[in-house]
Each structure stands twice: as C-alpha cells, then as structure tokens.
Amino acid sequence: MPFNPRSFAFALCLFAGPALAAPTCQTGNFEAWLEGVRQEAAAKGVSKAAIAAGLEGVGFDQGILNRDRGQKVFRQTFEEFSARMVNPRLKRAAAMMQKHAALFQRIEAQFGVPPEILVAIWGLETDFGSYNGSFPTFRALATLAYDCRRSEMFRAELIDALKIVDRGDMQPAAMKGAWAGEIGQTQFMPSSYLKFAVDYDGDGRRDLVASVPDVLASTANFLKGYGWKRGEGWEPDEPNFPVIKEWNKANVYSRTIAHFATRLAEGRGLH
C-alpha cells in the first residue's frame, strides 16, 4: 500500500501516544454503542435513511486501532522528507498546473489561493488523486470513536460523515480513504468536508473523491477560511505559512508543502 504522508502526519500531530497493540478500552458492547450513535445522529437531524445507509454492516476493526496506536516518532529531517516527497512529483505537478490552468485561474480569482499551493497539497496527499486510500470511512471512524482515547472527537466526525450522506454529496460505499477517516483527493476530515466543500463543477454535489474542480476549489476554500492572504508569501515567517499549518500542524509536513509550492513557482527541477 502506498505511503500516505498526510495520514502519517495527521496521526503524528493528533494521535501521538504509547505504541500499544492493546484492544479497545471501551467496556460496553460495540453494537449497543453504535445504537447510541444512531440515536444521537437522529437527534441532530440526520435522516433515518442516511443513518441506515451509513451504519449498515459497520463493525469494529482492531486493525485500525493497531495503526493508530502503532505510530512511531517521525525521525526524518525536513531536508530528507521534502526531498523524498517533492522531487519525484515536481514534473507531474507542473503538468497538472498546465492541464488545469483555466480551472486554477478561476479558483485563484475567487479564493485568492495560487495554483502552486493547491498542486503541492494535492500531490503530497494522494499523488494527484491516484491513491485516496481504501479504508471504509464509516468503519474507520466508528472504530476510533468507540476507542476511549479520542472518542468525543471521532464520534463527532462519524456523525458529520452521516450528514455528508444525508445532504446527498456521497454514498457510503464511495466513502473510502485513510485509516483515520480522511476522505478524497486532498484528504478532508468529515467536519472540514461539511464546512468547506464546494460544488465547483455544478452537478449539485460536493464530490471530493471524483471531481477535480470540487477537490481543488474546496481545498482553496479551506485555506481561505483559515485566513489565506491573497498575494502574500507562504514560506515560514511569511503571512500565509500559519494557514498552511492549519492544513497540517506537523512542521516537517507544512514546510514541505511550502517548499513544494516554491519550487513550482520558481520552476526549479522541472526540466
């Protein structure tokens, strides 16, 4: 399975803890717990149809917890990590900028985010949508919500995933991604999907799995929502770097996004 740097960095920032392979620390029955989730989702306005569709057949997955609890300290330096992740993707990133030039121009005009940043994120997250992850989102979120360590956070994400289904953006079977519940070509958590996803291809749905316009515009909307300043720099100590840190708080990863975008802007390594 390809290495997904976002899942690793996301886990490193939020999930750091002892590398334990122990079972869940919940003491209740998973099915009884899941019934509580159904009741809570219904109380929050999610339709019965969406709840049934999203949670049908969802089970506990010990493999998800093993991944969560088996995170190792990230030992690569910025120089090592950025060289590994950026250099092999530069030429394809430049080709993507050219291929979608009109789309990027429209997005920058509306949201103020330049194409270099969006392509850098897109490339680092999923190799430009070539591998979004294969873990069923509802199973991953339910497992992490059932676990006692961050149950409140992931229970909220699980209900937000049901809301995505309820508003008609995606069907549960299409919701597959990283083991920690990120969805789509730039790996949105369900809460960010609900808040920032936009329908940019005009088909009436916000599809961050299959629609490149929706993916890129939604990513720009996320950055704008966290204060992206049009025309300002994005390297460390420049005005937009804190916004990149909102995308991912791991310093090595956020610096790599900035570095990737700068390489593209300057045309270094593209020939």
N, C-alpha and C positions, 0 to 999 in steps of 0.2 A: 504494500500500500504506500503511495507517495507520502512524503513528509509534508505535513501541513503546518507551516510556521505560525499561522495565526492561532490555531488550536493550542500549539505548544506555548506561545507567549501569553495567550489568554489564560491558560491554566497556570502558568508560572506566576502571573500577577495576582489572580484572584483565588487560586486554589492551593497555594503553597501550604504544605503540611507534611507530617510524617509519611514516609513511604511505606504505608501499611497495605497488606493484601487481605485485610480482615473483611468479614461480611458486614452488611449494613448494621448500624447500631439501633435502628428502629425495632421496637419490641412488638408492634401490632402486626396484623395480617395485611399484606400488600393490597389484596382485593378490597378489604374493608377501608383501607386508607384511600384507595382510588375512588371509592364511592363518595368519600368526603370531598374529594376534588370535584366530582360531578356536581354535587350539591352546591359547592361554593361557586363553580362556574355558572350554574343556572341562576344563582342569587345575584351574580354580577351581570346578568343579561345575555349570556350566551345561549343560543337556541339549543333545544334538545337534540335536533338533527346534527348540529355541529359537534356537540359533546359526544353523541353516539358514534359519529364517524371518526372523530379524532382519537377516542379512547378505546375503540373496539379492538380487542385482542392485544392490548398493550400489557406487557409483562415486565417484571423486574429483570435487569441484566447485570449480573455480577461482573461481567467483563468491562462494563462502563465504569463501575467503581474501581476496578483494578487499575484502569487507565488513570482515573482521577487521583488515586492515592499513590500511584507509582511514578509521579513526576519527579524528575531529577533536577538538581541545580543546573542552571544554564551556564556552561563554562566557556562558551565561545566569546571571544572579544568582538567588538563592533567590526573591526577590520576583517576578522575571519568570517563572521556571519554575513556581512554585507557582500564580501567578495563571492562567497558561496551562492548567495541568493540573487544578487543583481547581475553579475557578469553574464551568466547563461541566458538571461531573459532580456537583455538590452535590445538586441536586434528585433526580436519579435514584438517587444513593446513599441519600438519605433514604427514597425509595420502596422500595429493596431492603431496608433495615432493617425497614421495616414489613411488607413481603411475607413475609420470612423470620423474623419476630420470634420465633416459637416455637423455630425451629432455633437462632437466635443465643442465646436464653436457655439452651437445653440445652448449647450449646458453652461459654458463659461459666461455667456451673455446673461443668462438668467440667475445663476447661483454664484458667480464670481470665482469659481474654483478652476484652475488651469488643467489642461489635459494631462500634463506630466504627473501631477499628484494622483489623479484618478487611475491612470495606467499603472503607476507604481503600486498602488494598493491592489488593483485588480490582478496584476502579475504575481505579487507576493502571496496573496490569499489563496488563489486557486489556479495559478498558471493560466490566467485569462479565461476562466470558466471551464478548463479542461478536466478539472477534478474538484468537485464541490464537496465530496465526502459521501459516504454510503450508509451512515448510521441513521436509522429511522428516528426522526426528530422527537416524536412523542414518546418513544421508548427511552431515549436518552434523557429527556427532561424529566419524565416520571421517575426514572431510577435515581437521578441526582436529587430530585425533590423529596423522595422517600428517605434518602440517606439523611442522617441527623446534622451533618456539618453545615450545610447551607440550604436547608430545606425551605426556608421562607423565600429566599431569592429564586430558587428554581421552581417552586410551586407557582410563584407569580409569572415566571416565564412560560410555564406549562399552560396556564390559563390564557396568557397572551397568544400562545400558539393556537389555542382553540378559537380565539377571536379572529385570527387571520383566516381560518377556515370559514368562520361564520360570516365574515364580510365578503366572502367569495373570491379571495385572492388566489388561494391554492387549495388543492385537495390533499388530504392527509398522505395518500400514497406517494405524492410528489415531494413531500417534505422530508428530504434526506440530506444530511450534511455531516458536520463534525461531531465527534463524540460528546462534546459539551453543549450541543444544541444549536450551534450556529447554522444559518441557512443561506444558501445562494452563492452567487459568484464572487461576492465580496464579504460573505460570512457575517450576516446580521443576526444578532440575538432577536428572539421574537419581540421583545419590548421595543427595540430600535426599529424593527420591521414595521410595527404598528405606528410608531411616531414619525418615521422619516421616509418610508417607502412611497414612491410616487408612480402613477401610471403615465409613463412618458411616450409610450407607443400608441396610446389612445384606444386600447382594446377593452377598457373598462375594468382591468385587473392590475394589481401591482405584483408583478411576477419577477422576483429576484433570482429565480433559477434559470429561466429560459429566455427572458427578454433583455438583450443588451442595453437598449435605451432605458428601460426601467432600472436596471442594475446601476448604470453609471450616473444617471440623474439622481437616484436615491442616495448613492454614496456622496455626491456633491451636496445634496440636501442635508445629510447628516453633518458634514463639515460646516456648512453654512449655519446650521442650527447651533453649533458649538462656537460660533463666533469667527468663522473664516473671514479675513480681511482682504477684499479684492485688491490685487496688485501688490501685495506685501510679500516679503520673503518667508521661507518655510524652514530654513536651516535652524539648528539650535541657536538660541538667543535672538532669533528674528520673530516678528509678531505672530506668525501662523504656526510656529512649532508647538505651542501649547494645545492647539486644536488637533494636531496630529497625535499628541499624547492622549487626547480624549478618544481617539480611534483605538489606540493600544498603549497602555501605560508602561509597558516594558521598554526601557530606554534603548536597548540594542535594536529592538524592532522599529520603534518610532524613528530613530536616527537612520535606520536602513531605508525606510520609506522616503525620508527627506533626501538622502544620498541618491537613491534611485531616480527620483524626480529631477534632481540637479544634473545628474549625468545625462538624462534625456534632454533637458533644457539646453545644455551646453553641447550636445552632440558627441560627447566623448565615448569612444568604444563602439560606435555604431558602424564603423567601416572596416 
